[in-house]
Amino acid sequence: MYNGTVSAAPNWHESVERKIVRDALPESYEALFHSIGIPNFLLLLKDVPMIPLEAIERAIGVIYLPQTERMSHYFNANLIGQFDAIIHYDNTVAVEPLEKTSEWIEGEVPETYPSGL
């Protein structure tokens, strides 16, 4: 579903790494936006009354913990109550840090390693 990477640390006060972002959880706004079939769009929320009032929203910031993603990066949200507009991108590319560590250069090993499935 999703194809992207982010620059984030595995924990606070640790070096930045290039991490693969997991697919959005099915009950999230992100999954809903992906299902529309338009890879990138601007959505003015006042013009969309049929958007669900509550779903879960993912936030990835300084840290990204894929192994605890549901607990650490998703929260209950009401986009119409939070924002006037949303910009959605299906695919992202990690921002390159000024000082690249070996972890960032190598990147994260895909979850399918070594099978490639």
PAGU-602918 format. One record per residue: x, y, z of N, C-alpha, C in turn; residue in three letters. Coordinates in steps of 0.001 Angstrom, whole numbers, padded with zeros to 6 digits, always signed. Layout:
<sites>
((X, Y, Z), (X, Y, Z), (X, Y, Z), 'Ala')
...
</sites>
This chain:
<sites>
((+000829, -001185, +000000), (+000000, +000000, +000000), (+000871, +001246, +000000), 'Met')
((+001750, +001360, +000969), (+002525, +002574, +001170), (+003959, +002320, +000766), 'Tyr')
((+004588, +003328, +000226), (+005989, +003198, -000149), (+006699, +004449, +000332), 'Asn')
((+007444, +004322, +001416), (+008105, +005523, +001886), (+009123, +005270, +002963), 'Gly')
((+009944, +006281, +003164), (+010943, +006261, +004215), (+010883, +007583, +004966), 'Thr')
((+011394, +007586, +006178), (+011515, +008795, +006984), (+012882, +008793, +007657), 'Val')
((+013331, +009972, +008026), (+014530, +010099, +008856), (+014059, +010271, +010287), 'Ser')
((+014409, +009340, +011139), (+013997, +009393, +012545), (+014958, +008537, +013363), 'Ala')
((+014996, +008804, +014642), (+015837, +008018, +015544), (+015030, +006858, +016119), 'Ala')
((+015700, +005775, +016526), (+014987, +004664, +017148), (+014575, +004982, +018588), 'Pro')
((+015229, +005944, +019212), (+014910, +006373, +020574), (+015426, +007791, +020759), 'Asn')
((+014950, +008446, +021805), (+015418, +009794, +022115), (+016924, +009780, +022341), 'Trp')
((+017591, +010807, +021864), (+019032, +011020, +022041), (+019886, +009994, +021296), 'His')
((+019328, +009367, +020277), (+020094, +008441, +019449), (+020222, +009015, +018045), 'Glu')
((+021123, +008462, +017260), (+021398, +008958, +015910), (+020222, +008721, +014976), 'Ser')
((+020084, +009625, +014027), (+019019, +009517, +013035), (+019311, +008344, +012099), 'Val')
((+018243, +007663, +011695), (+018330, +006548, +010757), (+017298, +006756, +009663), 'Glu')
((+017556, +006158, +008507), (+016538, +006139, +007450), (+015693, +004902, +007699), 'Arg')
((+014394, +005106, +007937), (+013519, +004002, +008320), (+012404, +003825, +007287), 'Lys')
((+012036, +002587, +007077), (+010920, +002255, +006196), (+009630, +002423, +006990), 'Ile')
((+008670, +003132, +006418), (+007390, +003353, +007088), (+006449, +002201, +006749), 'Val')
((+005857, +001641, +007770), (+004900, +000540, +007574), (+003612, +001057, +006944), 'Arg')
((+002861, +000127, +006351), (+001543, +000485, +005826), (+000663, +001026, +006943), 'Asp')
((-000225, +001912, +006569), (-001166, +002479, +007540), (-002113, +001400, +008052), 'Ala')
((-002523, +001543, +009308), (-003522, +000626, +009857), (-004856, +000873, +009153), 'Leu')
((-005629, -000189, +008913), (-006867, -000073, +008122), (-007887, +000926, +008679), 'Pro')
((-007910, +001116, +010002), (-008902, +001999, +010604), (-008428, +003454, +010710), 'Glu')
((-007364, +003793, +009983), (-006789, +005132, +010078), (-007261, +006049, +008952), 'Ser')
((-007148, +007353, +009210), (-007404, +008335, +008158), (-006460, +008106, +006985), 'Tyr')
((-005210, +007765, +007270), (-004206, +007553, +006224), (-004634, +006438, +005263), 'Glu')
((-005139, +005342, +005801), (-005618, +004241, +004949), (-006823, +004688, +004117), 'Ala')
((-007708, +005461, +004736), (-008865, +006005, +004001), (-008386, +006856, +002836), 'Leu')
((-007434, +007748, +003088), (-006939, +008623, +002031), (-006246, +007825, +000933), 'Phe')
((-005515, +006781, +001308), (-004873, +005933, +000303), (-005922, +005248, -000574), 'His')
((-007028, +004819, +000032), (-008061, +004086, -000711), (-008755, +004936, -001774), 'Ser')
((-008622, +006241, -001682), (-009227, +007134, -002684), (-008597, +006905, -004051), 'Ile')
((-007310, +006517, -004068), (-006646, +006209, -005330), (-005940, +007393, -005976), 'Gly')
((-005903, +008526, -005300), (-005171, +009695, -005787), (-003929, +009812, -004908), 'Ile')
((-002727, +009673, -005468), (-001530, +009585, -004632), (-001218, +010831, -003805), 'Pro')
((-001497, +012025, -004328), (-001191, +013268, -003627), (-002368, +014226, -003796), 'Asn')
((-002823, +014817, -002692), (-003926, +015767, -002827), (-004018, +016702, -001629), 'Phe')
((-004695, +017824, -001861), (-005041, +018784, -000824), (-006530, +018613, -000575), 'Leu')
((-006908, +018458, +000681), (-008304, +018270, +001045), (-008724, +019393, +001992), 'Leu')
((-009632, +020239, +001533), (-010187, +021286, +002388), (-011322, +020650, +003183), 'Leu')
((-011139, +020514, +004473), (-012050, +019713, +005292), (-013444, +020307, +005406), 'Leu')
((-013599, +021611, +005300), (-014942, +022207, +005370), (-015789, +021803, +004164), 'Lys')
((-015135, +021359, +003080), (-015834, +020959, +001866), (-016149, +019474, +001810), 'Asp')
((-015800, +018715, +002857), (-015954, +017264, +002824), (-016752, +016796, +004039), 'Val')
((-018057, +016929, +004011), (-018848, +016545, +005188), (-018881, +015044, +005453), 'Pro')
((-018521, +014206, +004458), (-018651, +012767, +004655), (-017409, +012116, +005260), 'Met')
((-016385, +012888, +005589), (-015201, +012306, +006214), (-015571, +011833, +007622), 'Ile')
((-015060, +010680, +008058), (-015408, +010203, +009400), (-015006, +011219, +010471), 'Pro')
((-015872, +011403, +011455), (-015569, +012359, +012518), (-014441, +011868, +013400), 'Leu')
((-014332, +010563, +013578), (-013244, +010032, +014391), (-012635, +008811, +013735), 'Glu')
((-011329, +008771, +013753), (-010532, +007634, +013285), (-009190, +007774, +013985), 'Ala')
((-008252, +006917, +013642), (-006929, +007085, +014229), (-006034, +007796, +013229), 'Ile')
((-005087, +008539, +013776), (-004150, +009320, +012979), (-002737, +008913, +013393), 'Glu')
((-001828, +008831, +012416), (-000438, +008470, +012719), (+000419, +009726, +012731), 'Arg')
((+001310, +009793, +013711), (+002278, +010885, +013804), (+003675, +010288, +013902), 'Ala')
((+004530, +010690, +012982), (+005932, +010276, +013013), (+006747, +011551, +013121), 'Ile')
((+007616, +011607, +014112), (+008404, +012812, +014318), (+009870, +012497, +014485), 'Gly')
((+010440, +012951, +015575), (+011863, +012771, +015852), (+012207, +011294, +016007), 'Val')
((+011280, +010526, +016580), (+011503, +009089, +016710), (+010436, +008341, +015913), 'Ile')
((+010782, +007136, +015476), (+009826, +006247, +014822), (+010133, +004840, +015312), 'Tyr')
((+009139, +004220, +015934), (+009283, +002891, +016517), (+008298, +001929, +015857), 'Leu')
((+008660, +001361, +014706), (+007734, +000466, +014010), (+007235, -000695, +014869), 'Pro')
((+008089, -001209, +015765), (+007708, -002370, +016572), (+006595, -002054, +017575), 'Gln')
((+006408, -000802, +017949), (+005325, -000416, +018868), (+004437, +000645, +018226), 'Thr')
((+004370, +000637, +016912), (+003726, +001715, +016171), (+002294, +002009, +016616), 'Glu')
((+001469, +001012, +016836), (+000068, +001270, +017210), (-000013, +002072, +018507), 'Arg')
((+000805, +001728, +019485), (+000790, +002429, +020779), (+001530, +003757, +020730), 'Met')
((+002657, +003793, +020015), (+003523, +004966, +020100), (+003275, +006033, +019036), 'Ser')
((+002602, +005708, +017954), (+002459, +006684, +016867), (+001016, +006946, +016419), 'His')
((+000071, +006179, +016888), (-001329, +006399, +016505), (-002104, +006942, +017691), 'Tyr')
((-003062, +007798, +017397), (-003931, +008349, +018435), (-005296, +008627, +017827), 'Phe')
((-006323, +008653, +018680), (-007664, +008976, +018223), (-007699, +010437, +017801), 'Asn')
((-008345, +010702, +016687), (-008340, +012062, +016156), (-009672, +012401, +015498), 'Ala')
((-009916, +013673, +015398), (-011039, +014237, +014666), (-010447, +015306, +013766), 'Asn')
((-010160, +014946, +012514), (-009460, +015861, +011617), (-010216, +017166, +011401), 'Leu')
((-011533, +017077, +011306), (-012322, +018296, +011084), (-012198, +019235, +012278), 'Ile')
((-012089, +018688, +013476), (-011909, +019512, +014662), (-010487, +020021, +014833), 'Gly')
((-009520, +019365, +014182), (-008107, +019735, +014320), (-007604, +020691, +013253), 'Gln')
((-008016, +020464, +012026), (-007399, +021147, +010885), (-008443, +021750, +009956), 'Phe')
((-007993, +022723, +009184), (-008819, +023288, +008114), (-008592, +022531, +006808), 'Asp')
((-007388, +021976, +006651), (-007024, +021278, +005413), (-006004, +020192, +005729), 'Ala')
((-005924, +019223, +004826), (-004952, +018129, +004918), (-004244, +018032, +003574), 'Ile')
((-002930, +017857, +003614), (-002171, +017517, +002413), (-001749, +016064, +002587), 'Ile')
((-002131, +015221, +001639), (-001843, +013785, +001725), (-000856, +013392, +000626), 'His')
((+000179, +012643, +001018), (+001143, +012041, +000092), (+001180, +010549, +000370), 'Tyr')
((+000966, +009742, -000658), (+001058, +008293, -000500), (+002500, +007843, -000300), 'Asp')
((+003443, +008507, -000927), (+004841, +008104, -000872), (+005700, +009245, -000339), 'Asn')
((+006671, +008901, +000490), (+007592, +009897, +001027), (+009023, +009412, +000876), 'Thr')
((+009948, +010355, +000922), (+011374, +010054, +000889), (+011995, +010740, +002097), 'Val')
((+012828, +010021, +002816), (+013456, +010543, +004024), (+014257, +011807, +003736), 'Ala')
((+014129, +012775, +004617), (+014955, +013976, +004551), (+016385, +013564, +004869), 'Val')
((+017342, +014043, +004100), (+018740, +013683, +004324), (+019353, +014588, +005381), 'Glu')
((+019899, +013994, +006442), (+020545, +014814, +007467), (+021856, +015414, +006944), 'Pro')
((+022265, +016539, +007533), (+023524, +017164, +007139), (+024706, +016259, +007454), 'Leu')
((+024643, +015587, +008599), (+025692, +014640, +008984), (+025100, +013237, +008965), 'Glu')
((+025404, +012491, +007923), (+024833, +011155, +007761), (+025633, +010135, +008560), 'Lys')
((+024912, +009346, +009350), (+025534, +008249, +010082), (+025538, +007004, +009194), 'Thr')
((+026303, +005989, +009590), (+026310, +004749, +008808), (+024930, +004098, +008820), 'Ser')
((+024183, +004254, +009937), (+022825, +003699, +010011), (+021902, +004368, +008993), 'Glu')
((+022071, +005678, +008799), (+021215, +006378, +007844), (+021583, +005973, +006425), 'Trp')
((+022871, +005888, +006135), (+023322, +005546, +004778), (+022859, +004145, +004393), 'Ile')
((+023015, +003174, +005287), (+022608, +001797, +004995), (+021095, +001651, +004959), 'Glu')
((+020401, +002415, +005790), (+018960, +002296, +005864), (+018542, +001066, +006641), 'Gly')
((+017264, +000907, +006765), (+016704, -000208, +007516), (+016519, -001407, +006592), 'Glu')
((+016770, -002582, +007089), (+016557, -003799, +006304), (+015057, -004037, +006179), 'Val')
((+014542, -004248, +004961), (+013105, -004500, +004800), (+012641, -005687, +005645), 'Pro')
((+011388, -005666, +006074), (+010857, -006743, +006918), (+010877, -008097, +006230), 'Glu')
((+010926, -008110, +004919), (+010921, -009375, +004170), (+012303, -009987, +004041), 'Thr')
((+013344, -009295, +004517), (+014709, -009842, +004436), (+014815, -011106, +005270), 'Tyr')
((+015414, -012173, +004856), (+016131, -012366, +003604), (+015279, -013007, +002508), 'Pro')
((+014000, -013282, +002787), (+013190, -014036, +001824), (+012801, -013233, +000600), 'Ser')
((+012643, -011914, +000741), (+012258, -011088, -000403), (+010785, -011157, -000727), 'Gly')
((+009997, -011772, +000116), (+008554, -011890, -000142), (+007837, -010612, +000168), 'Leu')
</sites>
